[in-house]
Amino acid sequence: MSQSGNMGVTTTNSCQRRGIGIDKFTSVGNEAQIGAVDILDYLRDDPHTTCVMMYIEGIDDGRRFLDVARKTAAVKPVVVLRTG
């Protein structure tokens, strides 16, 4: 998941070259209708997702993010690259 389309595509291409499988890629952009935390919450229960990697430029509701991240990290790895 990425808040930047360019970083998401670059990372996806890099993983593909290295033989690292990616089941899903989402870019939430300006988060007008759905945000990174919503996607993270969804991926926690997705049976095809074994690890979540996030490129995050900013979080509006830090408390909700930490709550969802803790719940998700309890069942699968969550890797967050925070920039900005």
PDB file of N, CA, C and O in Angstrom, chain B, residues numbered from 101:
ATOM      1  N   MET B 101       0.854  -1.159   0.000  1.00  0.00           N
ATOM      2  CA  MET B 101       0.000   0.000   0.000  1.00  0.00           C
ATOM      3  C   MET B 101       0.898   1.218   0.000  1.00  0.00           C
ATOM      4  O   MET B 101       1.939   1.242   0.656  1.00  0.00           O
ATOM      5  N   SER B 102       0.483   2.226  -0.741  1.00  0.00           N
ATOM      6  CA  SER B 102       1.305   3.416  -0.843  1.00  0.00           C
ATOM      7  C   SER B 102       0.440   4.661  -0.929  1.00  0.00           C
ATOM      8  O   SER B 102      -0.620   4.655  -1.554  1.00  0.00           O
ATOM      9  N   GLN B 103       0.903   5.720  -0.296  1.00  0.00           N
ATOM     10  CA  GLN B 103       0.256   7.017  -0.463  1.00  0.00           C
ATOM     11  C   GLN B 103       0.860   7.740  -1.664  1.00  0.00           C
ATOM     12  O   GLN B 103       0.453   8.858  -1.980  1.00  0.00           O
ATOM     13  N   SER B 104       1.809   7.125  -2.322  1.00  0.00           N
ATOM     14  CA  SER B 104       2.436   7.690  -3.510  1.00  0.00           C
ATOM     15  C   SER B 104       2.407   6.647  -4.620  1.00  0.00           C
ATOM     16  O   SER B 104       2.982   5.568  -4.482  1.00  0.00           O
ATOM     17  N   GLY B 105       1.738   6.972  -5.714  1.00  0.00           N
ATOM     18  CA  GLY B 105       1.676   6.040  -6.837  1.00  0.00           C
ATOM     19  C   GLY B 105       3.050   5.713  -7.383  1.00  0.00           C
ATOM     20  O   GLY B 105       3.329   4.557  -7.700  1.00  0.00           O
ATOM     21  N   ASN B 106       3.917   6.715  -7.500  1.00  0.00           N
ATOM     22  CA  ASN B 106       5.262   6.510  -8.034  1.00  0.00           C
ATOM     23  C   ASN B 106       6.078   5.572  -7.151  1.00  0.00           C
ATOM     24  O   ASN B 106       6.732   4.661  -7.658  1.00  0.00           O
ATOM     25  N   MET B 107       6.047   5.784  -5.844  1.00  0.00           N
ATOM     26  CA  MET B 107       6.804   4.905  -4.936  1.00  0.00           C
ATOM     27  C   MET B 107       6.239   3.489  -4.971  1.00  0.00           C
ATOM     28  O   MET B 107       6.993   2.519  -4.896  1.00  0.00           O
ATOM     29  N   GLY B 108       4.939   3.366  -5.083  1.00  0.00           N
ATOM     30  CA  GLY B 108       4.321   2.052  -5.147  1.00  0.00           C
ATOM     31  C   GLY B 108       4.740   1.277  -6.384  1.00  0.00           C
ATOM     32  O   GLY B 108       5.091   0.100  -6.301  1.00  0.00           O
ATOM     33  N   VAL B 109       4.702   1.941  -7.529  1.00  0.00           N
ATOM     34  CA  VAL B 109       5.089   1.285  -8.788  1.00  0.00           C
ATOM     35  C   VAL B 109       6.573   0.937  -8.764  1.00  0.00           C
ATOM     36  O   VAL B 109       6.959  -0.151  -9.189  1.00  0.00           O
ATOM     37  N   THR B 110       7.403   1.845  -8.275  1.00  0.00           N
ATOM     38  CA  THR B 110       8.842   1.589  -8.192  1.00  0.00           C
ATOM     39  C   THR B 110       9.127   0.389  -7.292  1.00  0.00           C
ATOM     40  O   THR B 110       9.931  -0.472  -7.646  1.00  0.00           O
ATOM     41  N   THR B 111       8.483   0.328  -6.148  1.00  0.00           N
ATOM     42  CA  THR B 111       8.679  -0.783  -5.214  1.00  0.00           C
ATOM     43  C   THR B 111       8.171  -2.090  -5.808  1.00  0.00           C
ATOM     44  O   THR B 111       8.832  -3.122  -5.696  1.00  0.00           O
ATOM     45  N   THR B 112       7.007  -2.051  -6.435  1.00  0.00           N
ATOM     46  CA  THR B 112       6.441  -3.244  -7.062  1.00  0.00           C
ATOM     47  C   THR B 112       7.379  -3.778  -8.145  1.00  0.00           C
ATOM     48  O   THR B 112       7.627  -4.982  -8.212  1.00  0.00           O
ATOM     49  N   ASN B 113       7.894  -2.900  -8.980  1.00  0.00           N
ATOM     50  CA  ASN B 113       8.829  -3.318 -10.038  1.00  0.00           C
ATOM     51  C   ASN B 113      10.107  -3.904  -9.451  1.00  0.00           C
ATOM     52  O   ASN B 113      10.621  -4.903  -9.955  1.00  0.00           O
ATOM     53  N   SER B 114      10.620  -3.294  -8.395  1.00  0.00           N
ATOM     54  CA  SER B 114      11.829  -3.784  -7.745  1.00  0.00           C
ATOM     55  C   SER B 114      11.610  -5.176  -7.156  1.00  0.00           C
ATOM     56  O   SER B 114      12.468  -6.049  -7.288  1.00  0.00           O
ATOM     57  N   CYS B 115      10.477  -5.381  -6.515  1.00  0.00           N
ATOM     58  CA  CYS B 115      10.152  -6.695  -5.959  1.00  0.00           C
ATOM     59  C   CYS B 115      10.042  -7.741  -7.065  1.00  0.00           C
ATOM     60  O   CYS B 115      10.537  -8.859  -6.923  1.00  0.00           O
ATOM     61  N   GLN B 116       9.399  -7.377  -8.150  1.00  0.00           N
ATOM     62  CA  GLN B 116       9.222  -8.305  -9.265  1.00  0.00           C
ATOM     63  C   GLN B 116      10.578  -8.743  -9.826  1.00  0.00           C
ATOM     64  O   GLN B 116      10.781  -9.923 -10.112  1.00  0.00           O
ATOM     65  N   ARG B 117      11.508  -7.789  -9.985  1.00  0.00           N
ATOM     66  CA  ARG B 117      12.850  -8.123 -10.487  1.00  0.00           C
ATOM     67  C   ARG B 117      13.586  -9.075  -9.559  1.00  0.00           C
ATOM     68  O   ARG B 117      14.406  -9.876 -10.009  1.00  0.00           O
ATOM     69  N   ARG B 118      13.301  -8.992  -8.279  1.00  0.00           N
ATOM     70  CA  ARG B 118      13.977  -9.828  -7.291  1.00  0.00           C
ATOM     71  C   ARG B 118      13.224 -11.127  -6.996  1.00  0.00           C
ATOM     72  O   ARG B 118      13.666 -11.922  -6.167  1.00  0.00           O
ATOM     73  N   GLY B 119      12.106 -11.343  -7.658  1.00  0.00           N
ATOM     74  CA  GLY B 119      11.341 -12.569  -7.458  1.00  0.00           C
ATOM     75  C   GLY B 119      10.506 -12.570  -6.186  1.00  0.00           C
ATOM     76  O   GLY B 119      10.119 -13.628  -5.691  1.00  0.00           O
ATOM     77  N   ILE B 120      10.228 -11.376  -5.657  1.00  0.00           N
ATOM     78  CA  ILE B 120       9.400 -11.255  -4.461  1.00  0.00           C
ATOM     79  C   ILE B 120       7.952 -11.089  -4.910  1.00  0.00           C
ATOM     80  O   ILE B 120       7.624 -10.153  -5.639  1.00  0.00           O
ATOM     81  N   GLY B 121       7.105 -11.983  -4.478  1.00  0.00           N
ATOM     82  CA  GLY B 121       5.713 -11.953  -4.916  1.00  0.00           C
ATOM     83  C   GLY B 121       4.886 -10.890  -4.209  1.00  0.00           C
ATOM     84  O   GLY B 121       5.024 -10.668  -3.006  1.00  0.00           O
ATOM     85  N   ILE B 122       4.031 -10.243  -4.975  1.00  0.00           N
ATOM     86  CA  ILE B 122       3.092  -9.266  -4.433  1.00  0.00           C
ATOM     87  C   ILE B 122       1.705  -9.677  -4.905  1.00  0.00           C
ATOM     88  O   ILE B 122       1.449  -9.787  -6.105  1.00  0.00           O
ATOM     89  N   ASP B 123       0.816  -9.902  -3.948  1.00  0.00           N
ATOM     90  CA  ASP B 123      -0.544 -10.327  -4.280  1.00  0.00           C
ATOM     91  C   ASP B 123      -1.423  -9.133  -4.630  1.00  0.00           C
ATOM     92  O   ASP B 123      -2.247  -9.210  -5.541  1.00  0.00           O
ATOM     93  N   LYS B 124      -1.247  -8.024  -3.900  1.00  0.00           N
ATOM     94  CA  LYS B 124      -2.073  -6.836  -4.107  1.00  0.00           C
ATOM     95  C   LYS B 124      -1.224  -5.593  -3.999  1.00  0.00           C
ATOM     96  O   LYS B 124      -0.236  -5.563  -3.265  1.00  0.00           O
ATOM     97  N   PHE B 125      -1.610  -4.565  -4.735  1.00  0.00           N
ATOM     98  CA  PHE B 125      -1.006  -3.244  -4.573  1.00  0.00           C
ATOM     99  C   PHE B 125      -2.131  -2.224  -4.545  1.00  0.00           C
ATOM    100  O   PHE B 125      -3.003  -2.229  -5.414  1.00  0.00           O
ATOM    101  N   THR B 126      -2.112  -1.353  -3.552  1.00  0.00           N
ATOM    102  CA  THR B 126      -3.097  -0.283  -3.492  1.00  0.00           C
ATOM    103  C   THR B 126      -2.376   1.046  -3.327  1.00  0.00           C
ATOM    104  O   THR B 126      -1.364   1.143  -2.633  1.00  0.00           O
ATOM    105  N   SER B 127      -2.914   2.050  -3.970  1.00  0.00           N
ATOM    106  CA  SER B 127      -2.425   3.414  -3.803  1.00  0.00           C
ATOM    107  C   SER B 127      -3.605   4.249  -3.346  1.00  0.00           C
ATOM    108  O   SER B 127      -4.617   4.335  -4.042  1.00  0.00           O
ATOM    109  N   VAL B 128      -3.479   4.866  -2.180  1.00  0.00           N
ATOM    110  CA  VAL B 128      -4.603   5.618  -1.637  1.00  0.00           C
ATOM    111  C   VAL B 128      -4.534   7.103  -1.977  1.00  0.00           C
ATOM    112  O   VAL B 128      -5.467   7.845  -1.669  1.00  0.00           O
ATOM    113  N   GLY B 129      -3.459   7.545  -2.598  1.00  0.00           N
ATOM    114  CA  GLY B 129      -3.366   8.937  -3.058  1.00  0.00           C
ATOM    115  C   GLY B 129      -3.739   9.942  -1.995  1.00  0.00           C
ATOM    116  O   GLY B 129      -3.152   9.954  -0.912  1.00  0.00           O
ATOM    117  N   ASN B 130      -4.711  10.786  -2.294  1.00  0.00           N
ATOM    118  CA  ASN B 130      -5.095  11.840  -1.356  1.00  0.00           C
ATOM    119  C   ASN B 130      -6.102  11.366  -0.309  1.00  0.00           C
ATOM    120  O   ASN B 130      -6.566  12.162   0.508  1.00  0.00           O
ATOM    121  N   GLU B 131      -6.439  10.092  -0.328  1.00  0.00           N
ATOM    122  CA  GLU B 131      -7.339   9.474   0.646  1.00  0.00           C
ATOM    123  C   GLU B 131      -8.704  10.151   0.698  1.00  0.00           C
ATOM    124  O   GLU B 131      -9.278  10.311   1.775  1.00  0.00           O
ATOM    125  N   ALA B 132      -9.222  10.546  -0.451  1.00  0.00           N
ATOM    126  CA  ALA B 132     -10.511  11.237  -0.511  1.00  0.00           C
ATOM    127  C   ALA B 132     -11.667  10.339  -0.064  1.00  0.00           C
ATOM    128  O   ALA B 132     -12.600  10.814   0.584  1.00  0.00           O
ATOM    129  N   GLN B 133     -11.614   9.051  -0.401  1.00  0.00           N
ATOM    130  CA  GLN B 133     -12.728   8.171  -0.053  1.00  0.00           C
ATOM    131  C   GLN B 133     -12.320   7.013   0.844  1.00  0.00           C
ATOM    132  O   GLN B 133     -13.126   6.541   1.646  1.00  0.00           O
ATOM    133  N   ILE B 134     -11.116   6.562   0.725  1.00  0.00           N
ATOM    134  CA  ILE B 134     -10.629   5.452   1.551  1.00  0.00           C
ATOM    135  C   ILE B 134      -9.166   5.734   1.880  1.00  0.00           C
ATOM    136  O   ILE B 134      -8.418   6.244   1.045  1.00  0.00           O
ATOM    137  N   GLY B 135      -8.775   5.403   3.086  1.00  0.00           N
ATOM    138  CA  GLY B 135      -7.429   5.739   3.526  1.00  0.00           C
ATOM    139  C   GLY B 135      -6.572   4.523   3.808  1.00  0.00           C
ATOM    140  O   GLY B 135      -7.032   3.383   3.753  1.00  0.00           O
ATOM    141  N   ALA B 136      -5.325   4.794   4.109  1.00  0.00           N
ATOM    142  CA  ALA B 136      -4.355   3.737   4.383  1.00  0.00           C
ATOM    143  C   ALA B 136      -4.784   2.868   5.560  1.00  0.00           C
ATOM    144  O   ALA B 136      -4.609   1.650   5.526  1.00  0.00           O
ATOM    145  N   VAL B 137      -5.337   3.475   6.586  1.00  0.00           N
ATOM    146  CA  VAL B 137      -5.757   2.707   7.765  1.00  0.00           C
ATOM    147  C   VAL B 137      -6.924   1.785   7.408  1.00  0.00           C
ATOM    148  O   VAL B 137      -7.004   0.666   7.915  1.00  0.00           O
ATOM    149  N   ASP B 138      -7.825   2.242   6.545  1.00  0.00           N
ATOM    150  CA  ASP B 138      -8.936   1.398   6.085  1.00  0.00           C
ATOM    151  C   ASP B 138      -8.408   0.169   5.348  1.00  0.00           C
ATOM    152  O   ASP B 138      -8.894  -0.942   5.558  1.00  0.00           O
ATOM    153  N   ILE B 139      -7.421   0.371   4.492  1.00  0.00           N
ATOM    154  CA  ILE B 139      -6.829  -0.747   3.740  1.00  0.00           C
ATOM    155  C   ILE B 139      -6.121  -1.705   4.693  1.00  0.00           C
ATOM    156  O   ILE B 139      -6.257  -2.922   4.571  1.00  0.00           O
ATOM    157  N   LEU B 140      -5.366  -1.153   5.640  1.00  0.00           N
ATOM    158  CA  LEU B 140      -4.676  -1.993   6.616  1.00  0.00           C
ATOM    159  C   LEU B 140      -5.679  -2.828   7.404  1.00  0.00           C
ATOM    160  O   LEU B 140      -5.448  -4.013   7.643  1.00  0.00           O
ATOM    161  N   ASP B 141      -6.766  -2.230   7.801  1.00  0.00           N
ATOM    162  CA  ASP B 141      -7.819  -2.932   8.533  1.00  0.00           C
ATOM    163  C   ASP B 141      -8.388  -4.078   7.692  1.00  0.00           C
ATOM    164  O   ASP B 141      -8.623  -5.171   8.208  1.00  0.00           O
ATOM    165  N   TYR B 142      -8.607  -3.831   6.409  1.00  0.00           N
ATOM    166  CA  TYR B 142      -9.128  -4.866   5.506  1.00  0.00           C
ATOM    167  C   TYR B 142      -8.121  -6.007   5.334  1.00  0.00           C
ATOM    168  O   TYR B 142      -8.495  -7.179   5.385  1.00  0.00           O
ATOM    169  N   LEU B 143      -6.852  -5.667   5.132  1.00  0.00           N
ATOM    170  CA  LEU B 143      -5.836  -6.683   4.857  1.00  0.00           C
ATOM    171  C   LEU B 143      -5.586  -7.605   6.039  1.00  0.00           C
ATOM    172  O   LEU B 143      -5.109  -8.725   5.855  1.00  0.00           O
ATOM    173  N   ARG B 144      -5.900  -7.156   7.247  1.00  0.00           N
ATOM    174  CA  ARG B 144      -5.721  -8.003   8.434  1.00  0.00           C
ATOM    175  C   ARG B 144      -6.494  -9.317   8.289  1.00  0.00           C
ATOM    176  O   ARG B 144      -5.996 -10.374   8.675  1.00  0.00           O
ATOM    177  N   ASP B 145      -7.693  -9.254   7.740  1.00  0.00           N
ATOM    178  CA  ASP B 145      -8.538 -10.453   7.627  1.00  0.00           C
ATOM    179  C   ASP B 145      -8.480 -11.111   6.255  1.00  0.00           C
ATOM    180  O   ASP B 145      -9.153 -12.114   6.021  1.00  0.00           O
ATOM    181  N   ASP B 146      -7.681 -10.555   5.345  1.00  0.00           N
ATOM    182  CA  ASP B 146      -7.582 -11.131   4.008  1.00  0.00           C
ATOM    183  C   ASP B 146      -6.709 -12.390   4.048  1.00  0.00           C
ATOM    184  O   ASP B 146      -5.536 -12.306   4.410  1.00  0.00           O
ATOM    185  N   PRO B 147      -7.256 -13.545   3.686  1.00  0.00           N
ATOM    186  CA  PRO B 147      -6.486 -14.783   3.786  1.00  0.00           C
ATOM    187  C   PRO B 147      -5.314 -14.880   2.808  1.00  0.00           C
ATOM    188  O   PRO B 147      -4.411 -15.689   3.016  1.00  0.00           O
ATOM    189  N   HIS B 148      -5.312 -14.079   1.755  1.00  0.00           N
ATOM    190  CA  HIS B 148      -4.237 -14.131   0.760  1.00  0.00           C
ATOM    191  C   HIS B 148      -3.083 -13.194   1.105  1.00  0.00           C
ATOM    192  O   HIS B 148      -2.039 -13.228   0.453  1.00  0.00           O
ATOM    193  N   THR B 149      -3.261 -12.370   2.111  1.00  0.00           N
ATOM    194  CA  THR B 149      -2.219 -11.428   2.517  1.00  0.00           C
ATOM    195  C   THR B 149      -1.464 -12.013   3.703  1.00  0.00           C
ATOM    196  O   THR B 149      -2.047 -12.289   4.752  1.00  0.00           O
ATOM    197  N   THR B 150      -0.151 -12.201   3.520  1.00  0.00           N
ATOM    198  CA  THR B 150       0.666 -12.762   4.599  1.00  0.00           C
ATOM    199  C   THR B 150       1.548 -11.711   5.267  1.00  0.00           C
ATOM    200  O   THR B 150       2.060 -11.934   6.364  1.00  0.00           O
ATOM    201  N   CYS B 151       1.725 -10.582   4.617  1.00  0.00           N
ATOM    202  CA  CYS B 151       2.542  -9.498   5.149  1.00  0.00           C
ATOM    203  C   CYS B 151       2.043  -8.201   4.516  1.00  0.00           C
ATOM    204  O   CYS B 151       1.652  -8.189   3.349  1.00  0.00           O
ATOM    205  N   VAL B 152       2.054  -7.120   5.275  1.00  0.00           N
ATOM    206  CA  VAL B 152       1.620  -5.824   4.753  1.00  0.00           C
ATOM    207  C   VAL B 152       2.810  -4.878   4.749  1.00  0.00           C
ATOM    208  O   VAL B 152       3.490  -4.717   5.763  1.00  0.00           O
ATOM    209  N   MET B 153       3.058  -4.254   3.604  1.00  0.00           N
ATOM    210  CA  MET B 153       4.103  -3.245   3.490  1.00  0.00           C
ATOM    211  C   MET B 153       3.422  -1.924   3.148  1.00  0.00           C
ATOM    212  O   MET B 153       2.609  -1.860   2.226  1.00  0.00           O
ATOM    213  N   MET B 154       3.755  -0.873   3.892  1.00  0.00           N
ATOM    214  CA  MET B 154       3.103   0.425   3.703  1.00  0.00           C
ATOM    215  C   MET B 154       4.143   1.524   3.503  1.00  0.00           C
ATOM    216  O   MET B 154       5.142   1.588   4.220  1.00  0.00           O
ATOM    217  N   TYR B 155       3.895   2.383   2.524  1.00  0.00           N
ATOM    218  CA  TYR B 155       4.663   3.611   2.348  1.00  0.00           C
ATOM    219  C   TYR B 155       3.714   4.737   2.744  1.00  0.00           C
ATOM    220  O   TYR B 155       2.728   5.002   2.055  1.00  0.00           O
ATOM    221  N   ILE B 156       4.018   5.393   3.853  1.00  0.00           N
ATOM    222  CA  ILE B 156       3.117   6.383   4.434  1.00  0.00           C
ATOM    223  C   ILE B 156       3.796   7.749   4.486  1.00  0.00           C
ATOM    224  O   ILE B 156       4.907   7.886   4.998  1.00  0.00           O
ATOM    225  N   GLU B 157       3.116   8.748   3.950  1.00  0.00           N
ATOM    226  CA  GLU B 157       3.627  10.121   4.016  1.00  0.00           C
ATOM    227  C   GLU B 157       3.043  10.874   5.201  1.00  0.00           C
ATOM    228  O   GLU B 157       3.662  11.811   5.707  1.00  0.00           O
ATOM    229  N   GLY B 158       1.858  10.473   5.647  1.00  0.00           N
ATOM    230  CA  GLY B 158       1.231  11.130   6.785  1.00  0.00           C
ATOM    231  C   GLY B 158       0.003  10.376   7.238  1.00  0.00           C
ATOM    232  O   GLY B 158      -0.651   9.695   6.448  1.00  0.00           O
ATOM    233  N   ILE B 159      -0.308  10.500   8.517  1.00  0.00           N
ATOM    234  CA  ILE B 159      -1.478   9.852   9.116  1.00  0.00           C
ATOM    235  C   ILE B 159      -2.307  10.930   9.799  1.00  0.00           C
ATOM    236  O   ILE B 159      -1.790  11.700  10.608  1.00  0.00           O
ATOM    237  N   ASP B 160      -3.588  10.981   9.473  1.00  0.00           N
ATOM    238  CA  ASP B 160      -4.474  11.975  10.100  1.00  0.00           C
ATOM    239  C   ASP B 160      -4.885  11.582  11.516  1.00  0.00           C
ATOM    240  O   ASP B 160      -4.936  12.431  12.405  1.00  0.00           O
ATOM    241  N   ASP B 161      -5.176  10.314  11.728  1.00  0.00           N
ATOM    242  CA  ASP B 161      -5.641   9.837  13.028  1.00  0.00           C
ATOM    243  C   ASP B 161      -4.646   8.808  13.561  1.00  0.00           C
ATOM    244  O   ASP B 161      -4.806   7.604  13.360  1.00  0.00           O
ATOM    245  N   GLY B 162      -3.626   9.304  14.236  1.00  0.00           N
ATOM    246  CA  GLY B 162      -2.559   8.436  14.728  1.00  0.00           C
ATOM    247  C   GLY B 162      -3.030   7.371  15.695  1.00  0.00           C
ATOM    248  O   GLY B 162      -2.538   6.243  15.662  1.00  0.00           O
ATOM    249  N   ARG B 163      -3.974   7.710  16.553  1.00  0.00           N
ATOM    250  CA  ARG B 163      -4.491   6.748  17.535  1.00  0.00           C
ATOM    251  C   ARG B 163      -5.167   5.572  16.825  1.00  0.00           C
ATOM    252  O   ARG B 163      -4.956   4.417  17.197  1.00  0.00           O
ATOM    253  N   ARG B 164      -5.984   5.865  15.800  1.00  0.00           N
ATOM    254  CA  ARG B 164      -6.650   4.786  15.053  1.00  0.00           C
ATOM    255  C   ARG B 164      -5.621   3.950  14.301  1.00  0.00           C
ATOM    256  O   ARG B 164      -5.719   2.724  14.267  1.00  0.00           O
ATOM    257  N   PHE B 165      -4.629   4.614  13.694  1.00  0.00           N
ATOM    258  CA  PHE B 165      -3.591   3.882  12.973  1.00  0.00           C
ATOM    259  C   PHE B 165      -2.883   2.901  13.911  1.00  0.00           C
ATOM    260  O   PHE B 165      -2.708   1.734  13.560  1.00  0.00           O
ATOM    261  N   LEU B 166      -2.474   3.358  15.094  1.00  0.00           N
ATOM    262  CA  LEU B 166      -1.777   2.479  16.028  1.00  0.00           C
ATOM    263  C   LEU B 166      -2.667   1.317  16.468  1.00  0.00           C
ATOM    264  O   LEU B 166      -2.192   0.189  16.601  1.00  0.00           O
ATOM    265  N   ASP B 167      -3.933   1.582  16.689  1.00  0.00           N
ATOM    266  CA  ASP B 167      -4.864   0.525  17.086  1.00  0.00           C
ATOM    267  C   ASP B 167      -4.971  -0.542  16.003  1.00  0.00           C
ATOM    268  O   ASP B 167      -4.842  -1.734  16.284  1.00  0.00           O
ATOM    269  N   VAL B 168      -5.207  -0.113  14.767  1.00  0.00           N
ATOM    270  CA  VAL B 168      -5.342  -1.054  13.649  1.00  0.00           C
ATOM    271  C   VAL B 168      -4.011  -1.755  13.365  1.00  0.00           C
ATOM    272  O   VAL B 168      -3.997  -2.953  13.085  1.00  0.00           O
ATOM    273  N   ALA B 169      -2.901  -1.029  13.433  1.00  0.00           N
ATOM    274  CA  ALA B 169      -1.581  -1.623  13.183  1.00  0.00           C
ATOM    275  C   ALA B 169      -1.258  -2.691  14.233  1.00  0.00           C
ATOM    276  O   ALA B 169      -0.728  -3.748  13.892  1.00  0.00           O
ATOM    277  N   ARG B 170      -1.569  -2.429  15.495  1.00  0.00           N
ATOM    278  CA  ARG B 170      -1.319  -3.427  16.546  1.00  0.00           C
ATOM    279  C   ARG B 170      -2.156  -4.687  16.320  1.00  0.00           C
ATOM    280  O   ARG B 170      -1.653  -5.804  16.441  1.00  0.00           O
ATOM    281  N   LYS B 171      -3.428  -4.499  15.991  1.00  0.00           N
ATOM    282  CA  LYS B 171      -4.299  -5.659  15.745  1.00  0.00           C
ATOM    283  C   LYS B 171      -3.796  -6.470  14.550  1.00  0.00           C
ATOM    284  O   LYS B 171      -3.800  -7.700  14.583  1.00  0.00           O
ATOM    285  N   THR B 172      -3.367  -5.777  13.503  1.00  0.00           N
ATOM    286  CA  THR B 172      -2.887  -6.458  12.303  1.00  0.00           C
ATOM    287  C   THR B 172      -1.558  -7.145  12.568  1.00  0.00           C
ATOM    288  O   THR B 172      -1.359  -8.289  12.160  1.00  0.00           O
ATOM    289  N   ALA B 173      -0.640  -6.453  13.253  1.00  0.00           N
ATOM    290  CA  ALA B 173       0.683  -7.022  13.539  1.00  0.00           C
ATOM    291  C   ALA B 173       0.595  -8.251  14.447  1.00  0.00           C
ATOM    292  O   ALA B 173       1.529  -9.051  14.496  1.00  0.00           O
ATOM    293  N   ALA B 174      -0.507  -8.401  15.155  1.00  0.00           N
ATOM    294  CA  ALA B 174      -0.691  -9.590  15.995  1.00  0.00           C
ATOM    295  C   ALA B 174      -0.920 -10.850  15.170  1.00  0.00           C
ATOM    296  O   ALA B 174      -0.711 -11.961  15.656  1.00  0.00           O
ATOM    297  N   VAL B 175      -1.355 -10.673  13.904  1.00  0.00           N
ATOM    298  CA  VAL B 175      -1.654 -11.849  13.067  1.00  0.00           C
ATOM    299  C   VAL B 175      -0.772 -11.953  11.832  1.00  0.00           C
ATOM    300  O   VAL B 175      -0.685 -13.025  11.233  1.00  0.00           O
ATOM    301  N   LYS B 176      -0.110 -10.859  11.432  1.00  0.00           N
ATOM    302  CA  LYS B 176       0.806 -10.899  10.285  1.00  0.00           C
ATOM    303  C   LYS B 176       1.751  -9.706  10.363  1.00  0.00           C
ATOM    304  O   LYS B 176       1.408  -8.684  10.957  1.00  0.00           O
ATOM    305  N   PRO B 177       2.934  -9.826   9.770  1.00  0.00           N
ATOM    306  CA  PRO B 177       3.891  -8.725   9.834  1.00  0.00           C
ATOM    307  C   PRO B 177       3.384  -7.476   9.119  1.00  0.00           C
ATOM    308  O   PRO B 177       2.740  -7.555   8.072  1.00  0.00           O
ATOM    309  N   VAL B 178       3.690  -6.327   9.709  1.00  0.00           N
ATOM    310  CA  VAL B 178       3.361  -5.034   9.114  1.00  0.00           C
ATOM    311  C   VAL B 178       4.666  -4.240   9.058  1.00  0.00           C
ATOM    312  O   VAL B 178       5.299  -3.997  10.086  1.00  0.00           O
ATOM    313  N   VAL B 179       5.060  -3.839   7.848  1.00  0.00           N
ATOM    314  CA  VAL B 179       6.265  -3.051   7.647  1.00  0.00           C
ATOM    315  C   VAL B 179       5.848  -1.683   7.160  1.00  0.00           C
ATOM    316  O   VAL B 179       5.135  -1.568   6.163  1.00  0.00           O
ATOM    317  N   VAL B 180       6.290  -0.631   7.860  1.00  0.00           N
ATOM    318  CA  VAL B 180       5.880   0.727   7.522  1.00  0.00           C
ATOM    319  C   VAL B 180       7.117   1.568   7.223  1.00  0.00           C
ATOM    320  O   VAL B 180       8.034   1.651   8.040  1.00  0.00           O
ATOM    321  N   LEU B 181       7.133   2.188   6.049  1.00  0.00           N
ATOM    322  CA  LEU B 181       8.147   3.184   5.708  1.00  0.00           C
ATOM    323  C   LEU B 181       7.468   4.542   5.820  1.00  0.00           C
ATOM    324  O   LEU B 181       6.620   4.879   4.994  1.00  0.00           O
ATOM    325  N   ARG B 182       7.829   5.317   6.824  1.00  0.00           N
ATOM    326  CA  ARG B 182       7.220   6.625   7.073  1.00  0.00           C
ATOM    327  C   ARG B 182       8.144   7.695   6.525  1.00  0.00           C
ATOM    328  O   ARG B 182       9.312   7.776   6.905  1.00  0.00           O
ATOM    329  N   THR B 183       7.615   8.515   5.633  1.00  0.00           N
ATOM    330  CA  THR B 183       8.391   9.600   5.052  1.00  0.00           C
ATOM    331  C   THR B 183       7.621  10.905   5.200  1.00  0.00           C
ATOM    332  O   THR B 183       6.535  10.945   5.779  1.00  0.00           O
ATOM    333  N   GLY B 184       8.203  11.959   4.670  1.00  0.00           N
ATOM    334  CA  GLY B 184       7.495  13.242   4.661  1.00  0.00           C
ATOM    335  C   GLY B 184       7.863  14.142   5.801  1.00  0.00           C
ATOM    336  O   GLY B 184       7.338  15.250   5.907  1.00  0.00           O
TER     337      GLY B 184
END
